[in-house]
Amino acid sequence: MLKITKKLTLNFKILRFFILPTILVSSPFFNNIQDARAGLEFQWDQDSSFRRLKWFQKENQRRFRNTIYFFLRPSDRRTDLLKIDLAVPKTFKSSLKNENISFCKVKIGGFDGRTKCLEDIPADIEINTDESGSRSIDIYPYSPIISNKNSYAIVLKIFNPKKSGLFQFHSYGQPKGKSLSSYLGSWTIVID
């Protein structure tokens, strides 16, 4: 009986020698478990009439200074565009100023590079607010945005709203030769 007890205590000492350091070493990794990002994007209307457009933002925390890139890739523009409208959601309570909004030819970043504007596109930018409180940004480029292989972006440099949530921006474009704007797609921005 004494031999079995000595053998069990020896096994527990060896087991304690391996398990205790493993727990101590791995505990700092469990602190960042809430920072895990899901590869899923939520969009309200999932029917075929809505198109998801790509976007990028530098900061997603509430009340932080943020730069948001709303991309218009070649596949998003089927014809030359004379005008671009960006419908801002009513719940996106952030101050918009003309000097903090720009339109540029952009290099979309990825694994090996950052997102950055390559060339500013000269354009007139108007911020419109109607009676119901909904806002829109109208962009009138001096020359039409031709449908080629270049990507363009509407860039907003703003402070994030006080409230967190999902904010869906819609874009409309006026094709060359037509008088009405047509739907281009939607961006769903996340503020934590």
GUZA-797744 format. One line per field, with one value per residue: x, y, z of N, C-alpha, C in turn; residue in three letters; residue number from 1. Coordinates in steps of 0.1 Angstrom, whole numbers, padded with zeros to 4 digits. Each point is the difference from the previous one (the first is absolute). Example, Ala and Ser with C-alpha at 12.3 -4.5 7.8 and 13.67 -1.06 7.14 Angstrom:
% GUZA-797744
nx = (0132,-0004)
ny = (-0057,0011)
nz = (0078,-0007)
cax = (-0009,0009)
cay = (0012,0011)
caz = (0000,0000)
cx = (0009,-0008)
cy = (0012,0011)
cz = (0000,0008)
code = (ala,ser)
pos = (1,2)
This chain:
% GUZA-797744
nx = (0008,0011,0003,-0013,0000,0012,-0005,-0012,0006,0009,-0011,-0006,0011,0001,-0013,0002,0011,-0008,-0010,0006,0012,-0007,-0007,0011,0006,-0011,0000,0012,0000,-0006,0009,0005,-0006,-0004,0013,-0005,0003,-0012,0000,-0009,-0006,-0006,-0010,-0007,0000,-0003,-0010,-0003,-0009,0005,0010,0008,0005,0013,0005,0006,0002,0006,-0011,-0004,0007,-0009,-0004,0005,0012,-0006,0006,-0011,0003,-0009,0003,0003,-0001,0008,-0002,0002,0008,-0012,-0003,0003,0006,-0011,-0007,0004,-0010,0002,-0009,0001,0001,-0013,0003,0007,0001,0006,0009,-0006,0012,-0002,0008,-0009,-0005,0005,0003,0004,0011,-0003,0010,-0008,0002,0010,0004,0004,-0012,0001,-0012,0001,-0002,-0001,-0012,0000,-0013,0002,-0007,-0013,0000,-0012,-0003,-0009,-0009,-0010,-0014,0000,0010,-0004,0012,0005,0009,0000,0005,0005,0006,0011,0005,-0007,-0005,0010,-0006,0010,0013,-0002,0004,-0012,0001,-0010,0007,-0004,0004,-0004,-0008,0003,-0012,-0008,-0010,0001,0004,-0009,0007,-0012,0011,-0008,0004,-0001,-0001,0003,-0004,0010,-0006,-0001,-0012,-0003,0001,0009,-0005,0011,-0004,0003,0004,0004,0000,0010,-0007,0011)
ny = (-0012,-0001,-0011,-0004,0003,-0006,-0010,0000,0002,-0009,-0007,0003,-0002,-0011,-0003,0003,-0007,-0008,-0002,0002,-0003,-0011,-0001,0001,-0007,-0009,0003,0007,-0012,-0004,0010,-0003,-0009,0012,0001,-0012,0000,0002,-0010,0006,0004,0008,-0003,0011,0005,-0013,0007,-0004,0008,-0005,0009,-0009,0011,0000,-0001,0010,-0003,0011,0005,-0010,0007,0001,0012,-0010,0006,0001,-0008,0003,-0011,0006,-0013,0005,-0014,-0005,-0010,0010,0004,-0001,0012,0010,0005,0007,-0008,0001,-0007,0005,-0009,0010,-0011,0001,-0012,0003,0003,0005,0009,0004,0002,0010,0006,-0008,0004,-0011,0001,-0012,-0001,-0013,-0004,-0010,0002,-0008,-0012,0005,0007,0013,0003,0006,0013,-0002,0004,0013,-0003,0011,0005,0004,0003,-0005,0006,-0009,0008,-0010,0002,-0012,0007,-0006,-0005,0008,-0007,0011,-0008,0011,-0011,0008,-0012,-0006,-0008,-0003,-0009,0000,-0004,0013,0000,0004,0010,-0001,0010,-0005,0012,-0009,0004,-0012,-0005,0005,-0004,-0013,-0007,-0005,0006,0001,0002,0007,-0005,0011,-0004,0011,-0009,-0001,0011,-0001,0003,-0013,0000,-0009,-0010,0003,0003,-0008,0009,-0010,0011,-0005,0006,-0003)
nz = (0000,0007,-0008,0001,0013,0001,-0007,0006,0011,-0004,-0005,0011,0006,-0008,0002,0013,-0002,-0007,0008,0011,-0005,-0005,0011,0007,-0009,0000,0012,-0004,-0007,0012,0003,-0012,0007,0007,-0005,0001,-0013,-0003,-0008,0007,-0010,0008,-0007,0002,-0011,0001,-0005,-0012,0004,0011,-0002,0005,0005,-0004,0012,0005,0013,0004,0005,0008,0009,0010,-0005,-0007,-0003,-0011,-0008,-0007,-0006,-0008,-0004,-0011,0000,-0009,0008,0008,-0010,-0006,0003,-0008,0011,0000,0008,0012,0004,0012,0002,0009,0008,0004,0003,-0011,0013,-0010,0004,-0011,-0005,-0008,0009,0007,-0012,-0006,-0013,-0001,-0008,0002,0008,-0003,0013,0005,-0003,-0012,0002,0003,0004,-0012,0000,-0013,-0002,0005,-0001,-0009,0010,-0003,0013,0001,0012,-0002,0007,0001,-0001,-0005,-0004,-0011,0000,-0009,-0006,-0008,-0009,-0005,-0005,-0002,0000,-0009,0009,-0008,-0006,0007,0001,0001,0012,0004,0008,0007,0005,0012,0004,0009,0010,0005,-0002,0009,-0009,0005,-0010,-0008,-0010,-0007,-0008,-0008,-0012,-0007,-0012,-0005,-0008,-0008,-0003,0014,0003,0002,0013,0000,0006,0008,0013,0010,0009,0008,0007,0007,0010,0007)
cax = (-0008,0009,0007,-0010,-0001,0012,0000,-0010,0005,0010,-0007,-0006,0011,0004,-0011,0000,0012,-0003,-0013,0000,0006,-0008,-0011,0006,0005,-0011,-0011,-0001,-0007,-0014,-0005,-0004,-0011,-0011,0004,-0001,-0008,-0008,0001,-0014,-0006,-0015,-0007,-0015,-0008,0009,-0005,0009,0000,0011,0014,0010,0012,0011,0004,0011,0001,0012,-0003,-0014,-0004,-0009,0006,0014,0002,-0001,0000,-0008,0002,-0011,0006,-0007,0010,-0005,-0012,-0011,-0004,-0002,0001,0006,-0009,0001,-0003,-0001,-0007,0003,-0011,0005,-0011,-0004,0005,0014,0001,0013,0000,0006,0005,0005,0014,0004,-0005,0007,-0002,0013,0003,0005,0006,-0006,0010,-0003,0011,0013,0001,-0010,-0010,0004,-0004,0011,-0002,-0013,-0008,-0007,-0015,-0008,-0006,-0011,-0006,-0015,-0008,-0013,-0008,-0001,0013,0009,0011,0007,0012,0000,0014,0000,0013,0001,-0001,-0007,0008,-0001,-0001,0013,0005,0004,-0009,-0001,-0005,-0005,0008,-0005,0008,-0010,0000,-0011,-0012,0000,-0006,0006,-0010,0002,-0005,0000,0001,-0004,0006,-0007,0008,-0006,0008,0002,-0011,-0013,-0003,-0003,0010,-0004,0006,0013,0002,-0001,0011,-0004,0011,-0002,0006,-0002)
cay = (0012,0011,0002,0006,0014,0007,0001,0011,0013,0002,0004,0013,0010,0001,0006,0014,0007,0003,0007,0014,0010,0001,0009,0014,0005,0003,0010,0013,-0001,0000,0014,0006,-0008,0008,0007,-0008,0006,-0010,0003,0000,0014,0000,0010,-0001,-0006,-0010,-0004,0002,0014,0007,-0005,0004,0006,-0001,0012,-0001,0011,-0001,-0001,-0003,0003,0012,0013,0001,0006,-0011,0002,-0011,0000,-0007,-0003,-0002,-0007,-0001,-0009,0007,0011,-0006,0011,0012,0007,0015,0005,-0011,0004,-0009,0002,-0002,-0004,0010,-0004,0003,0013,0005,0013,-0001,0013,-0001,-0001,-0014,-0010,0001,-0010,-0003,-0013,-0006,-0013,-0008,-0008,-0014,-0007,0005,0014,0007,0008,0014,0007,0002,0013,0006,0003,0013,-0002,0008,-0009,0007,-0007,0004,-0005,0003,0003,-0012,-0001,-0008,0007,-0007,0007,0000,0002,0003,0001,0009,-0008,-0013,-0011,-0010,-0014,-0006,-0009,0007,0000,0013,0000,0012,0000,0008,0001,0005,-0006,-0010,0004,-0004,-0013,-0010,-0007,-0002,0011,-0004,0011,-0004,0009,0001,0007,0005,-0004,0010,-0001,-0002,0011,-0005,-0009,-0014,-0006,-0007,-0010,0004,-0003,-0002,0004,-0005,0008,-0008)
caz = (0000,0001,-0013,-0009,0004,-0004,-0015,-0003,0003,-0010,-0012,0001,-0001,-0014,-0006,0004,-0006,-0014,-0002,0006,-0010,-0012,0003,0002,-0012,-0009,0005,-0007,-0013,0002,0002,-0013,-0007,-0004,-0012,-0012,-0010,-0008,-0015,-0005,-0001,0001,-0008,0003,-0011,-0007,-0013,-0011,-0004,0007,-0003,0010,-0005,0009,0007,0010,0010,0008,0014,0001,0013,0001,0002,-0004,-0013,-0009,-0015,-0007,-0015,-0007,-0012,-0013,-0008,-0014,-0001,0005,-0010,-0013,-0010,0004,0010,0001,0014,0010,0012,0012,0010,0014,0008,0010,0013,0000,0005,-0001,-0008,-0013,-0005,-0014,0000,0005,-0009,-0012,-0010,-0006,-0006,0012,0000,0011,0007,0003,0008,-0002,-0001,0006,-0008,0000,-0011,-0009,-0007,0003,-0011,0003,0000,0009,0010,0007,0011,0000,0010,-0003,0011,0009,0007,-0007,-0007,-0012,-0005,-0014,-0005,-0015,-0006,-0011,-0012,0004,0005,-0010,0004,-0003,0010,0012,0011,0006,0014,0008,0012,0010,0012,0010,0013,0000,0008,0014,0002,-0008,-0008,-0015,-0007,-0014,-0009,-0013,-0010,-0012,-0010,-0012,-0012,-0011,-0010,0006,0009,0013,0007,0002,0012,-0002,0010,0014,0010,0014,0009,0014,0011,0013)
cx = (0009,0006,-0010,-0002,0012,0000,-0010,0005,0011,-0006,-0006,0011,0005,-0010,-0001,0011,-0003,-0013,0001,0007,-0008,-0011,0005,0004,-0011,-0010,0000,-0007,-0015,-0006,-0005,-0011,-0011,0003,-0002,-0010,-0007,0002,-0014,-0005,-0015,-0005,-0015,-0007,0009,-0005,0010,0001,0011,0013,0009,0012,0010,0003,0011,-0001,0012,-0003,-0015,-0005,-0009,0009,0015,0000,0001,0001,-0007,0002,-0012,0005,-0010,0010,-0005,-0012,-0013,-0005,0000,0001,0007,-0010,0002,-0002,-0001,-0007,0003,-0011,0005,-0012,-0003,0006,0015,0002,0014,0000,0007,0003,0006,0015,0005,-0005,0008,-0003,0014,0001,0008,0007,-0006,0010,-0004,0011,0013,0001,-0012,-0009,0005,-0005,0012,-0001,-0014,-0007,-0007,-0015,-0006,-0007,-0011,-0006,-0015,-0007,-0014,-0008,0000,0014,0010,0010,0005,0012,0000,0014,-0002,0014,0001,0000,-0006,0010,-0002,0000,0013,0004,0004,-0011,0000,-0006,-0006,0006,-0007,0010,-0009,0003,-0012,-0011,0002,-0006,0006,-0012,0004,-0006,0001,-0001,-0004,0006,-0008,0009,-0008,0008,0000,-0012,-0014,-0002,-0003,0012,-0005,0008,0013,0003,0000,0012,-0006,0012,-0003,0008,-0002,-0001)
cy = (0013,0003,0007,0015,0009,0002,0011,0014,0004,0004,0014,0011,0002,0007,0015,0008,0004,0008,0015,0010,0002,0010,0015,0006,0004,0010,0013,-0001,0000,0014,0006,-0008,0008,0008,-0008,0006,-0011,0005,0001,0015,-0001,0011,-0002,-0007,-0009,-0004,0004,0015,0009,-0007,0005,0006,0000,0014,-0003,0012,-0003,-0003,-0003,0003,0012,0012,0001,0007,-0012,0005,-0012,0001,-0008,-0002,-0002,-0007,-0001,-0008,0008,0011,-0007,0011,0012,0008,0015,0005,-0012,0006,-0011,0003,-0004,-0004,0011,-0003,0003,0014,0005,0013,-0003,0014,-0003,-0002,-0013,-0011,0001,-0012,-0003,-0013,-0007,-0013,-0008,-0009,-0014,-0005,0007,0016,0007,0007,0014,0007,0002,0014,0005,0004,0013,-0002,0010,-0009,0008,-0010,0005,-0006,0004,0002,-0011,-0003,-0010,0008,-0008,0009,-0002,0004,0002,0002,0009,-0007,-0014,-0011,-0011,-0014,-0007,-0009,0007,-0001,0015,-0001,0014,-0001,0010,0000,0007,-0006,-0010,0005,-0004,-0013,-0010,-0007,-0002,0011,-0003,0012,-0005,0010,-0001,0008,0004,-0004,0011,-0002,-0002,0011,-0004,-0009,-0014,-0006,-0007,-0011,0006,-0005,-0001,0002,-0004,0009,-0008,0010)
cz = (0000,-0013,-0010,0003,-0004,-0015,-0004,0003,-0009,-0013,0001,0000,-0014,-0008,0003,-0007,-0015,-0001,0005,-0009,-0012,0002,0002,-0013,-0010,0005,-0006,-0013,0001,0002,-0012,-0007,-0005,-0012,-0012,-0010,-0008,-0015,-0006,0000,0000,-0009,0001,-0011,-0008,-0014,-0011,-0004,0007,-0003,0011,-0007,0010,0007,0010,0009,0009,0015,0002,0014,0000,0003,-0004,-0014,-0010,-0015,-0006,-0015,-0005,-0014,-0012,-0009,-0015,-0002,0005,-0009,-0013,-0011,0006,0010,-0001,0014,0009,0013,0011,0010,0014,0009,0011,0013,0001,0004,0001,-0009,-0013,-0005,-0014,-0001,0004,-0009,-0013,-0009,-0006,-0007,0012,-0003,0012,0006,0002,0009,-0001,-0001,0006,-0010,0000,-0013,-0009,-0007,0003,-0013,0003,-0002,0009,0010,0007,0010,0000,0012,-0003,0013,0010,0008,-0007,-0008,-0012,-0004,-0015,-0005,-0015,-0005,-0011,-0014,0003,0005,-0010,0005,-0005,0011,0013,0011,0006,0014,0004,0013,0010,0012,0011,0014,0000,0009,0014,0003,-0010,-0008,-0014,-0007,-0015,-0009,-0014,-0010,-0013,-0010,-0013,-0012,-0011,-0010,0006,0010,0015,0005,0001,0012,-0004,0010,0014,0008,0013,0009,0014,0009,0013,0011)
code = (met,leu,lys,ile,thr,lys,lys,leu,thr,leu,asn,phe,lys,ile,leu,arg,phe,phe,ile,leu,pro,thr,ile,leu,val,ser,ser,pro,phe,phe,asn,asn,ile,gln,asp,ala,arg,ala,gly,leu,glu,phe,gln,trp,asp,gln,asp,ser,ser,phe,arg,arg,leu,lys,trp,phe,gln,lys,glu,asn,gln,arg,arg,phe,arg,asn,thr,ile,tyr,phe,phe,leu,arg,pro,ser,asp,arg,arg,thr,asp,leu,leu,lys,ile,asp,leu,ala,val,pro,lys,thr,phe,lys,ser,ser,leu,lys,asn,glu,asn,ile,ser,phe,cys,lys,val,lys,ile,gly,gly,phe,asp,gly,arg,thr,lys,cys,leu,glu,asp,ile,pro,ala,asp,ile,glu,ile,asn,thr,asp,glu,ser,gly,ser,arg,ser,ile,asp,ile,tyr,pro,tyr,ser,pro,ile,ile,ser,asn,lys,asn,ser,tyr,ala,ile,val,leu,lys,ile,phe,asn,pro,lys,lys,ser,gly,leu,phe,gln,phe,his,ser,tyr,gly,gln,pro,lys,gly,lys,ser,leu,ser,ser,tyr,leu,gly,ser,trp,thr,ile,val,ile,asp)
pos = (1,2,3,4,5,6,7,8,9,10,11,12,13,14,15,16,17,18,19,20,21,22,23,24,25,26,27,28,29,30,31,32,33,34,35,36,37,38,39,40,41,42,43,44,45,46,47,48,49,50,51,52,53,54,55,56,57,58,59,60,61,62,63,64,65,66,67,68,69,70,71,72,73,74,75,76,77,78,79,80,81,82,83,84,85,86,87,88,89,90,91,92,93,94,95,96,97,98,99,100,101,102,103,104,105,106,107,108,109,110,111,112,113,114,115,116,117,118,119,120,121,122,123,124,125,126,127,128,129,130,131,132,133,134,135,136,137,138,139,140,141,142,143,144,145,146,147,148,149,150,151,152,153,154,155,156,157,158,159,160,161,162,163,164,165,166,167,168,169,170,171,172,173,174,175,176,177,178,179,180,181,182,183,184,185,186,187,188,189,190,191,192)
